[in-house]
Amino acid sequence: MEFDDDLDALGLLCPLPVLKARKRLKSLEKGQVLRVQATDPAAVIDVPHFCAEQGHEFLGREENGTATHYFIRKG
């Protein structure tokens, strides 16, 4: 999947991946896509919930070894 910015949240636990994603999204333009790389098992719930609460579009996730890549379109 194409993305405009990449956030390495590998090894970070809840709520840090979402908090770092929120901060990074502030620097993006509406419609741009952020990829978040995370190993936190709670991120599978936290990232889509964060998107729904903050008005961003959760585009999906891809498994990549021990990490999961989450794709968020800024709303």
PDB file of N, CA, C and O in Angstrom, chain B, residues numbered from 101:
ATOM      1  N   MET B 101       0.846  -1.180   0.000  1.00  0.00           N
ATOM      2  CA  MET B 101       0.000   0.000   0.000  1.00  0.00           C
ATOM      3  C   MET B 101       0.895   1.248   0.000  1.00  0.00           C
ATOM      4  O   MET B 101       1.919   1.289   0.682  1.00  0.00           O
ATOM      5  N   GLU B 102       0.503   2.229  -0.751  1.00  0.00           N
ATOM      6  CA  GLU B 102       1.261   3.486  -0.815  1.00  0.00           C
ATOM      7  C   GLU B 102       1.021   4.315   0.448  1.00  0.00           C
ATOM      8  O   GLU B 102      -0.078   4.304   1.002  1.00  0.00           O
ATOM      9  N   PHE B 103       2.050   5.033   0.900  1.00  0.00           N
ATOM     10  CA  PHE B 103       1.910   5.900   2.060  1.00  0.00           C
ATOM     11  C   PHE B 103       2.830   7.106   1.908  1.00  0.00           C
ATOM     12  O   PHE B 103       3.813   7.067   1.168  1.00  0.00           O
ATOM     13  N   ASP B 104       2.493   8.179   2.623  1.00  0.00           N
ATOM     14  CA  ASP B 104       3.241   9.434   2.538  1.00  0.00           C
ATOM     15  C   ASP B 104       4.264   9.605   3.648  1.00  0.00           C
ATOM     16  O   ASP B 104       5.267  10.295   3.468  1.00  0.00           O
ATOM     17  N   ASP B 105       4.015   8.980   4.801  1.00  0.00           N
ATOM     18  CA  ASP B 105       4.925   9.102   5.936  1.00  0.00           C
ATOM     19  C   ASP B 105       4.925   7.772   6.686  1.00  0.00           C
ATOM     20  O   ASP B 105       3.977   6.993   6.594  1.00  0.00           O
ATOM     21  N   ASP B 106       5.998   7.528   7.425  1.00  0.00           N
ATOM     22  CA  ASP B 106       6.189   6.255   8.098  1.00  0.00           C
ATOM     23  C   ASP B 106       6.543   6.500   9.555  1.00  0.00           C
ATOM     24  O   ASP B 106       7.401   7.330   9.857  1.00  0.00           O
ATOM     25  N   LEU B 107       5.890   5.784  10.457  1.00  0.00           N
ATOM     26  CA  LEU B 107       6.158   5.912  11.882  1.00  0.00           C
ATOM     27  C   LEU B 107       6.621   4.567  12.423  1.00  0.00           C
ATOM     28  O   LEU B 107       5.901   3.573  12.328  1.00  0.00           O
ATOM     29  N   ASP B 108       7.805   4.537  12.983  1.00  0.00           N
ATOM     30  CA  ASP B 108       8.355   3.325  13.596  1.00  0.00           C
ATOM     31  C   ASP B 108       7.975   3.318  15.071  1.00  0.00           C
ATOM     32  O   ASP B 108       8.565   4.041  15.873  1.00  0.00           O
ATOM     33  N   ALA B 109       6.986   2.498  15.426  1.00  0.00           N
ATOM     34  CA  ALA B 109       6.571   2.353  16.821  1.00  0.00           C
ATOM     35  C   ALA B 109       6.881   0.935  17.307  1.00  0.00           C
ATOM     36  O   ALA B 109       6.248   0.438  18.238  1.00  0.00           O
ATOM     37  N   LEU B 110       7.854   0.294  16.671  1.00  0.00           N
ATOM     38  CA  LEU B 110       8.224  -1.071  17.031  1.00  0.00           C
ATOM     39  C   LEU B 110       8.759  -1.114  18.461  1.00  0.00           C
ATOM     40  O   LEU B 110       9.601  -0.301  18.842  1.00  0.00           O
ATOM     41  N   GLY B 111       8.265  -2.065  19.245  1.00  0.00           N
ATOM     42  CA  GLY B 111       8.727  -2.224  20.614  1.00  0.00           C
ATOM     43  C   GLY B 111       8.010  -1.347  21.625  1.00  0.00           C
ATOM     44  O   GLY B 111       8.207  -1.508  22.829  1.00  0.00           O
ATOM     45  N   LEU B 112       7.180  -0.421  21.157  1.00  0.00           N
ATOM     46  CA  LEU B 112       6.448   0.450  22.074  1.00  0.00           C
ATOM     47  C   LEU B 112       5.124  -0.198  22.459  1.00  0.00           C
ATOM     48  O   LEU B 112       4.486  -0.865  21.644  1.00  0.00           O
ATOM     49  N   LEU B 113       4.721   0.006  23.707  1.00  0.00           N
ATOM     50  CA  LEU B 113       3.465  -0.561  24.193  1.00  0.00           C
ATOM     51  C   LEU B 113       2.402   0.511  24.332  1.00  0.00           C
ATOM     52  O   LEU B 113       2.702   1.703  24.390  1.00  0.00           O
ATOM     53  N   CYS B 114       1.160   0.071  24.384  1.00  0.00           N
ATOM     54  CA  CYS B 114      -0.006   0.937  24.539  1.00  0.00           C
ATOM     55  C   CYS B 114       0.214   1.902  25.702  1.00  0.00           C
ATOM     56  O   CYS B 114       0.657   1.477  26.769  1.00  0.00           O
ATOM     57  N   PRO B 115      -0.075   3.152  25.527  1.00  0.00           N
ATOM     58  CA  PRO B 115      -0.715   3.824  24.391  1.00  0.00           C
ATOM     59  C   PRO B 115       0.260   4.517  23.447  1.00  0.00           C
ATOM     60  O   PRO B 115      -0.166   5.311  22.608  1.00  0.00           O
ATOM     61  N   LEU B 116       1.546   4.241  23.559  1.00  0.00           N
ATOM     62  CA  LEU B 116       2.548   4.998  22.804  1.00  0.00           C
ATOM     63  C   LEU B 116       2.387   4.942  21.280  1.00  0.00           C
ATOM     64  O   LEU B 116       2.542   5.984  20.643  1.00  0.00           O
ATOM     65  N   PRO B 117       2.086   3.802  20.655  1.00  0.00           N
ATOM     66  CA  PRO B 117       1.927   3.833  19.194  1.00  0.00           C
ATOM     67  C   PRO B 117       0.840   4.813  18.729  1.00  0.00           C
ATOM     68  O   PRO B 117       1.023   5.527  17.743  1.00  0.00           O
ATOM     69  N   VAL B 118      -0.278   4.840  19.440  1.00  0.00           N
ATOM     70  CA  VAL B 118      -1.371   5.745  19.069  1.00  0.00           C
ATOM     71  C   VAL B 118      -0.997   7.198  19.377  1.00  0.00           C
ATOM     72  O   VAL B 118      -1.301   8.090  18.585  1.00  0.00           O
ATOM     73  N   LEU B 119      -0.354   7.441  20.492  1.00  0.00           N
ATOM     74  CA  LEU B 119       0.042   8.814  20.832  1.00  0.00           C
ATOM     75  C   LEU B 119       1.041   9.358  19.812  1.00  0.00           C
ATOM     76  O   LEU B 119       0.950  10.519  19.411  1.00  0.00           O
ATOM     77  N   LYS B 120       1.981   8.536  19.398  1.00  0.00           N
ATOM     78  CA  LYS B 120       2.954   8.974  18.390  1.00  0.00           C
ATOM     79  C   LYS B 120       2.283   9.156  17.027  1.00  0.00           C
ATOM     80  O   LYS B 120       2.650  10.057  16.272  1.00  0.00           O
ATOM     81  N   ALA B 121       1.311   8.313  16.711  1.00  0.00           N
ATOM     82  CA  ALA B 121       0.574   8.468  15.450  1.00  0.00           C
ATOM     83  C   ALA B 121      -0.204   9.779  15.450  1.00  0.00           C
ATOM     84  O   ALA B 121      -0.221  10.489  14.444  1.00  0.00           O
ATOM     85  N   ARG B 122      -0.841  10.101  16.560  1.00  0.00           N
ATOM     86  CA  ARG B 122      -1.595  11.358  16.655  1.00  0.00           C
ATOM     87  C   ARG B 122      -0.681  12.562  16.402  1.00  0.00           C
ATOM     88  O   ARG B 122      -1.038  13.483  15.666  1.00  0.00           O
ATOM     89  N   LYS B 123       0.486  12.540  17.015  1.00  0.00           N
ATOM     90  CA  LYS B 123       1.439  13.640  16.844  1.00  0.00           C
ATOM     91  C   LYS B 123       1.923  13.729  15.393  1.00  0.00           C
ATOM     92  O   LYS B 123       2.004  14.823  14.834  1.00  0.00           O
ATOM     93  N   ARG B 124       2.244  12.589  14.784  1.00  0.00           N
ATOM     94  CA  ARG B 124       2.742  12.582  13.411  1.00  0.00           C
ATOM     95  C   ARG B 124       1.667  13.037  12.426  1.00  0.00           C
ATOM     96  O   ARG B 124       1.966  13.744  11.464  1.00  0.00           O
ATOM     97  N   LEU B 125       0.420  12.635  12.660  1.00  0.00           N
ATOM     98  CA  LEU B 125      -0.672  13.007  11.757  1.00  0.00           C
ATOM     99  C   LEU B 125      -0.878  14.527  11.719  1.00  0.00           C
ATOM    100  O   LEU B 125      -1.329  15.061  10.706  1.00  0.00           O
ATOM    101  N   LYS B 126      -0.557  15.218  12.799  1.00  0.00           N
ATOM    102  CA  LYS B 126      -0.711  16.673  12.831  1.00  0.00           C
ATOM    103  C   LYS B 126       0.147  17.352  11.771  1.00  0.00           C
ATOM    104  O   LYS B 126      -0.200  18.431  11.289  1.00  0.00           O
ATOM    105  N   SER B 127       1.267  16.729  11.403  1.00  0.00           N
ATOM    106  CA  SER B 127       2.169  17.336  10.419  1.00  0.00           C
ATOM    107  C   SER B 127       1.791  16.984   8.977  1.00  0.00           C
ATOM    108  O   SER B 127       2.383  17.509   8.034  1.00  0.00           O
ATOM    109  N   LEU B 128       0.812  16.100   8.806  1.00  0.00           N
ATOM    110  CA  LEU B 128       0.400  15.690   7.464  1.00  0.00           C
ATOM    111  C   LEU B 128      -0.776  16.521   6.970  1.00  0.00           C
ATOM    112  O   LEU B 128      -1.526  17.097   7.758  1.00  0.00           O
ATOM    113  N   GLU B 129      -0.922  16.573   5.653  1.00  0.00           N
ATOM    114  CA  GLU B 129      -2.073  17.239   5.035  1.00  0.00           C
ATOM    115  C   GLU B 129      -3.252  16.278   5.009  1.00  0.00           C
ATOM    116  O   GLU B 129      -3.074  15.060   4.994  1.00  0.00           O
ATOM    117  N   LYS B 130      -4.461  16.838   5.003  1.00  0.00           N
ATOM    118  CA  LYS B 130      -5.663  16.015   4.914  1.00  0.00           C
ATOM    119  C   LYS B 130      -5.576  15.132   3.667  1.00  0.00           C
ATOM    120  O   LYS B 130      -5.236  15.608   2.584  1.00  0.00           O
ATOM    121  N   GLY B 131      -5.887  13.844   3.831  1.00  0.00           N
ATOM    122  CA  GLY B 131      -5.850  12.902   2.721  1.00  0.00           C
ATOM    123  C   GLY B 131      -4.547  12.130   2.595  1.00  0.00           C
ATOM    124  O   GLY B 131      -4.497  11.116   1.899  1.00  0.00           O
ATOM    125  N   GLN B 132      -3.487  12.593   3.260  1.00  0.00           N
ATOM    126  CA  GLN B 132      -2.227  11.854   3.210  1.00  0.00           C
ATOM    127  C   GLN B 132      -2.320  10.610   4.086  1.00  0.00           C
ATOM    128  O   GLN B 132      -3.126  10.547   5.014  1.00  0.00           O
ATOM    129  N   VAL B 133      -1.478   9.618   3.774  1.00  0.00           N
ATOM    130  CA  VAL B 133      -1.525   8.329   4.459  1.00  0.00           C
ATOM    131  C   VAL B 133      -0.272   8.141   5.309  1.00  0.00           C
ATOM    132  O   VAL B 133       0.853   8.365   4.862  1.00  0.00           O
ATOM    133  N   LEU B 134      -0.507   7.724   6.543  1.00  0.00           N
ATOM    134  CA  LEU B 134       0.571   7.396   7.483  1.00  0.00           C
ATOM    135  C   LEU B 134       0.606   5.882   7.669  1.00  0.00           C
ATOM    136  O   LEU B 134      -0.423   5.249   7.903  1.00  0.00           O
ATOM    137  N   ARG B 135       1.812   5.309   7.562  1.00  0.00           N
ATOM    138  CA  ARG B 135       2.003   3.899   7.917  1.00  0.00           C
ATOM    139  C   ARG B 135       2.592   3.864   9.312  1.00  0.00           C
ATOM    140  O   ARG B 135       3.595   4.525   9.583  1.00  0.00           O
ATOM    141  N   VAL B 136       1.980   3.100  10.195  1.00  0.00           N
ATOM    142  CA  VAL B 136       2.475   2.910  11.552  1.00  0.00           C
ATOM    143  C   VAL B 136       2.949   1.467  11.670  1.00  0.00           C
ATOM    144  O   VAL B 136       2.174   0.531  11.472  1.00  0.00           O
ATOM    145  N   GLN B 137       4.228   1.296  11.995  1.00  0.00           N
ATOM    146  CA  GLN B 137       4.792  -0.033  12.229  1.00  0.00           C
ATOM    147  C   GLN B 137       4.759  -0.295  13.731  1.00  0.00           C
ATOM    148  O   GLN B 137       5.334   0.470  14.505  1.00  0.00           O
ATOM    149  N   ALA B 138       4.091  -1.372  14.149  1.00  0.00           N
ATOM    150  CA  ALA B 138       3.955  -1.642  15.580  1.00  0.00           C
ATOM    151  C   ALA B 138       4.033  -3.136  15.862  1.00  0.00           C
ATOM    152  O   ALA B 138       3.685  -3.970  15.025  1.00  0.00           O
ATOM    153  N   THR B 139       4.504  -3.449  17.077  1.00  0.00           N
ATOM    154  CA  THR B 139       4.524  -4.824  17.556  1.00  0.00           C
ATOM    155  C   THR B 139       3.593  -4.999  18.746  1.00  0.00           C
ATOM    156  O   THR B 139       3.413  -6.121  19.221  1.00  0.00           O
ATOM    157  N   ASP B 140       3.002  -3.930  19.235  1.00  0.00           N
ATOM    158  CA  ASP B 140       2.090  -3.977  20.379  1.00  0.00           C
ATOM    159  C   ASP B 140       0.826  -4.748  20.001  1.00  0.00           C
ATOM    160  O   ASP B 140       0.129  -4.347  19.069  1.00  0.00           O
ATOM    161  N   PRO B 141       0.510  -5.845  20.697  1.00  0.00           N
ATOM    162  CA  PRO B 141      -0.684  -6.610  20.352  1.00  0.00           C
ATOM    163  C   PRO B 141      -1.981  -5.814  20.514  1.00  0.00           C
ATOM    164  O   PRO B 141      -2.970  -6.109  19.844  1.00  0.00           O
ATOM    165  N   ALA B 142      -1.989  -4.820  21.388  1.00  0.00           N
ATOM    166  CA  ALA B 142      -3.196  -4.013  21.603  1.00  0.00           C
ATOM    167  C   ALA B 142      -3.455  -3.048  20.447  1.00  0.00           C
ATOM    168  O   ALA B 142      -4.564  -2.529  20.318  1.00  0.00           O
ATOM    169  N   ALA B 143      -2.459  -2.802  19.612  1.00  0.00           N
ATOM    170  CA  ALA B 143      -2.623  -1.844  18.506  1.00  0.00           C
ATOM    171  C   ALA B 143      -3.698  -2.287  17.525  1.00  0.00           C
ATOM    172  O   ALA B 143      -4.313  -1.449  16.866  1.00  0.00           O
ATOM    173  N   VAL B 144      -3.935  -3.590  17.418  1.00  0.00           N
ATOM    174  CA  VAL B 144      -4.960  -4.090  16.498  1.00  0.00           C
ATOM    175  C   VAL B 144      -6.340  -3.541  16.876  1.00  0.00           C
ATOM    176  O   VAL B 144      -7.207  -3.409  16.011  1.00  0.00           O
ATOM    177  N   ILE B 145      -6.548  -3.226  18.134  1.00  0.00           N
ATOM    178  CA  ILE B 145      -7.790  -2.615  18.610  1.00  0.00           C
ATOM    179  C   ILE B 145      -7.634  -1.102  18.699  1.00  0.00           C
ATOM    180  O   ILE B 145      -8.524  -0.357  18.290  1.00  0.00           O
ATOM    181  N   ASP B 146      -6.506  -0.653  19.234  1.00  0.00           N
ATOM    182  CA  ASP B 146      -6.293   0.767  19.506  1.00  0.00           C
ATOM    183  C   ASP B 146      -6.266   1.632  18.251  1.00  0.00           C
ATOM    184  O   ASP B 146      -6.860   2.711  18.242  1.00  0.00           O
ATOM    185  N   VAL B 147      -5.598   1.190  17.200  1.00  0.00           N
ATOM    186  CA  VAL B 147      -5.442   2.032  16.010  1.00  0.00           C
ATOM    187  C   VAL B 147      -6.790   2.278  15.308  1.00  0.00           C
ATOM    188  O   VAL B 147      -7.109   3.432  15.023  1.00  0.00           O
ATOM    189  N   PRO B 148      -7.591   1.241  15.018  1.00  0.00           N
ATOM    190  CA  PRO B 148      -8.895   1.511  14.398  1.00  0.00           C
ATOM    191  C   PRO B 148      -9.807   2.366  15.287  1.00  0.00           C
ATOM    192  O   PRO B 148     -10.541   3.221  14.790  1.00  0.00           O
ATOM    193  N   HIS B 149      -9.754   2.130  16.604  1.00  0.00           N
ATOM    194  CA  HIS B 149     -10.569   2.922  17.534  1.00  0.00           C
ATOM    195  C   HIS B 149     -10.133   4.386  17.511  1.00  0.00           C
ATOM    196  O   HIS B 149     -10.973   5.284  17.465  1.00  0.00           O
ATOM    197  N   PHE B 150      -8.835   4.625  17.543  1.00  0.00           N
ATOM    198  CA  PHE B 150      -8.301   5.974  17.465  1.00  0.00           C
ATOM    199  C   PHE B 150      -8.789   6.680  16.194  1.00  0.00           C
ATOM    200  O   PHE B 150      -9.211   7.836  16.241  1.00  0.00           O
ATOM    201  N   CYS B 151      -8.728   5.978  15.068  1.00  0.00           N
ATOM    202  CA  CYS B 151      -9.166   6.566  13.797  1.00  0.00           C
ATOM    203  C   CYS B 151     -10.643   6.964  13.851  1.00  0.00           C
ATOM    204  O   CYS B 151     -11.014   8.061  13.434  1.00  0.00           O
ATOM    205  N   ALA B 152     -11.473   6.069  14.364  1.00  0.00           N
ATOM    206  CA  ALA B 152     -12.910   6.344  14.455  1.00  0.00           C
ATOM    207  C   ALA B 152     -13.190   7.540  15.364  1.00  0.00           C
ATOM    208  O   ALA B 152     -14.054   8.365  15.066  1.00  0.00           O
ATOM    209  N   GLU B 153     -12.462   7.626  16.462  1.00  0.00           N
ATOM    210  CA  GLU B 153     -12.670   8.719  17.413  1.00  0.00           C
ATOM    211  C   GLU B 153     -12.158  10.065  16.899  1.00  0.00           C
ATOM    212  O   GLU B 153     -12.725  11.108  17.224  1.00  0.00           O
ATOM    213  N   GLN B 154     -11.094  10.047  16.103  1.00  0.00           N
ATOM    214  CA  GLN B 154     -10.444  11.289  15.675  1.00  0.00           C
ATOM    215  C   GLN B 154     -10.806  11.721  14.256  1.00  0.00           C
ATOM    216  O   GLN B 154     -10.325  12.753  13.788  1.00  0.00           O
ATOM    217  N   GLY B 155     -11.643  10.952  13.564  1.00  0.00           N
ATOM    218  CA  GLY B 155     -12.080  11.337  12.226  1.00  0.00           C
ATOM    219  C   GLY B 155     -11.110  11.000  11.112  1.00  0.00           C
ATOM    220  O   GLY B 155     -11.152  11.607  10.042  1.00  0.00           O
ATOM    221  N   HIS B 156     -10.233  10.032  11.357  1.00  0.00           N
ATOM    222  CA  HIS B 156      -9.309   9.563  10.326  1.00  0.00           C
ATOM    223  C   HIS B 156      -9.854   8.270   9.728  1.00  0.00           C
ATOM    224  O   HIS B 156     -10.684   7.603  10.346  1.00  0.00           O
ATOM    225  N   GLU B 157      -9.396   7.913   8.538  1.00  0.00           N
ATOM    226  CA  GLU B 157      -9.846   6.690   7.890  1.00  0.00           C
ATOM    227  C   GLU B 157      -8.814   5.587   8.111  1.00  0.00           C
ATOM    228  O   GLU B 157      -7.648   5.728   7.741  1.00  0.00           O
ATOM    229  N   PHE B 158      -9.258   4.492   8.716  1.00  0.00           N
ATOM    230  CA  PHE B 158      -8.388   3.328   8.892  1.00  0.00           C
ATOM    231  C   PHE B 158      -8.463   2.521   7.607  1.00  0.00           C
ATOM    232  O   PHE B 158      -9.515   1.987   7.257  1.00  0.00           O
ATOM    233  N   LEU B 159      -7.333   2.436   6.904  1.00  0.00           N
ATOM    234  CA  LEU B 159      -7.297   1.783   5.596  1.00  0.00           C
ATOM    235  C   LEU B 159      -7.014   0.289   5.680  1.00  0.00           C
ATOM    236  O   LEU B 159      -7.209  -0.437   4.706  1.00  0.00           O
ATOM    237  N   GLY B 160      -6.555  -0.173   6.843  1.00  0.00           N
ATOM    238  CA  GLY B 160      -6.282  -1.594   7.009  1.00  0.00           C
ATOM    239  C   GLY B 160      -4.909  -1.835   7.588  1.00  0.00           C
ATOM    240  O   GLY B 160      -4.180  -0.912   7.950  1.00  0.00           O
ATOM    241  N   ARG B 161      -4.583  -3.119   7.663  1.00  0.00           N
ATOM    242  CA  ARG B 161      -3.289  -3.499   8.237  1.00  0.00           C
ATOM    243  C   ARG B 161      -2.695  -4.637   7.434  1.00  0.00           C
ATOM    244  O   ARG B 161      -3.403  -5.376   6.751  1.00  0.00           O
ATOM    245  N   GLU B 162      -1.382  -4.763   7.529  1.00  0.00           N
ATOM    246  CA  GLU B 162      -0.653  -5.841   6.868  1.00  0.00           C
ATOM    247  C   GLU B 162       0.304  -6.457   7.883  1.00  0.00           C
ATOM    248  O   GLU B 162       1.023  -5.745   8.584  1.00  0.00           O
ATOM    249  N   GLU B 163       0.307  -7.765   7.955  1.00  0.00           N
ATOM    250  CA  GLU B 163       1.263  -8.471   8.812  1.00  0.00           C
ATOM    251  C   GLU B 163       2.609  -8.497   8.103  1.00  0.00           C
ATOM    252  O   GLU B 163       2.684  -8.756   6.902  1.00  0.00           O
ATOM    253  N   ASN B 164       3.661  -8.230   8.847  1.00  0.00           N
ATOM    254  CA  ASN B 164       5.000  -8.223   8.275  1.00  0.00           C
ATOM    255  C   ASN B 164       5.953  -8.834   9.299  1.00  0.00           C
ATOM    256  O   ASN B 164       6.598  -8.114  10.061  1.00  0.00           O
ATOM    257  N   GLY B 165       6.039 -10.153   9.312  1.00  0.00           N
ATOM    258  CA  GLY B 165       6.870 -10.823  10.312  1.00  0.00           C
ATOM    259  C   GLY B 165       6.271 -10.637  11.690  1.00  0.00           C
ATOM    260  O   GLY B 165       5.099 -10.945  11.908  1.00  0.00           O
ATOM    261  N   THR B 166       7.067 -10.137  12.623  1.00  0.00           N
ATOM    262  CA  THR B 166       6.569  -9.918  13.987  1.00  0.00           C
ATOM    263  C   THR B 166       5.863  -8.580  14.129  1.00  0.00           C
ATOM    264  O   THR B 166       5.232  -8.317  15.153  1.00  0.00           O
ATOM    265  N   ALA B 167       5.960  -7.739  13.119  1.00  0.00           N
ATOM    266  CA  ALA B 167       5.334  -6.413  13.169  1.00  0.00           C
ATOM    267  C   ALA B 167       4.036  -6.405  12.350  1.00  0.00           C
ATOM    268  O   ALA B 167       3.807  -7.254  11.488  1.00  0.00           O
ATOM    269  N   THR B 168       3.216  -5.428  12.654  1.00  0.00           N
ATOM    270  CA  THR B 168       2.020  -5.168  11.870  1.00  0.00           C
ATOM    271  C   THR B 168       2.103  -3.725  11.389  1.00  0.00           C
ATOM    272  O   THR B 168       2.471  -2.824  12.143  1.00  0.00           O
ATOM    273  N   HIS B 169       1.756  -3.523  10.118  1.00  0.00           N
ATOM    274  CA  HIS B 169       1.744  -2.171   9.548  1.00  0.00           C
ATOM    275  C   HIS B 169       0.290  -1.726   9.449  1.00  0.00           C
ATOM    276  O   HIS B 169      -0.546  -2.413   8.860  1.00  0.00           O
ATOM    277  N   TYR B 170       0.002  -0.567  10.034  1.00  0.00           N
ATOM    278  CA  TYR B 170      -1.338   0.015  10.023  1.00  0.00           C
ATOM    279  C   TYR B 170      -1.306   1.238   9.108  1.00  0.00           C
ATOM    280  O   TYR B 170      -0.345   2.008   9.119  1.00  0.00           O
ATOM    281  N   PHE B 171      -2.363   1.409   8.319  1.00  0.00           N
ATOM    282  CA  PHE B 171      -2.423   2.515   7.378  1.00  0.00           C
ATOM    283  C   PHE B 171      -3.590   3.430   7.726  1.00  0.00           C
ATOM    284  O   PHE B 171      -4.736   2.992   7.827  1.00  0.00           O
ATOM    285  N   ILE B 172      -3.270   4.720   7.907  1.00  0.00           N
ATOM    286  CA  ILE B 172      -4.250   5.709   8.341  1.00  0.00           C
ATOM    287  C   ILE B 172      -4.250   6.868   7.353  1.00  0.00           C
ATOM    288  O   ILE B 172      -3.207   7.458   7.075  1.00  0.00           O
ATOM    289  N   ARG B 173      -5.436   7.191   6.824  1.00  0.00           N
ATOM    290  CA  ARG B 173      -5.580   8.385   5.974  1.00  0.00           C
ATOM    291  C   ARG B 173      -6.080   9.523   6.864  1.00  0.00           C
ATOM    292  O   ARG B 173      -7.111   9.403   7.526  1.00  0.00           O
ATOM    293  N   LYS B 174      -5.341  10.618   6.868  1.00  0.00           N
ATOM    294  CA  LYS B 174      -5.710  11.759   7.702  1.00  0.00           C
ATOM    295  C   LYS B 174      -7.045  12.339   7.261  1.00  0.00           C
ATOM    296  O   LYS B 174      -7.268  12.607   6.080  1.00  0.00           O
ATOM    297  N   GLY B 175      -7.928  12.527   8.237  1.00  0.00           N
ATOM    298  CA  GLY B 175      -9.254  13.088   7.971  1.00  0.00           C
ATOM    299  C   GLY B 175      -9.291  14.580   8.144  1.00  0.00           C
ATOM    300  O   GLY B 175     -10.338  15.198   7.956  1.00  0.00           O
TER     301      GLY B 175
END
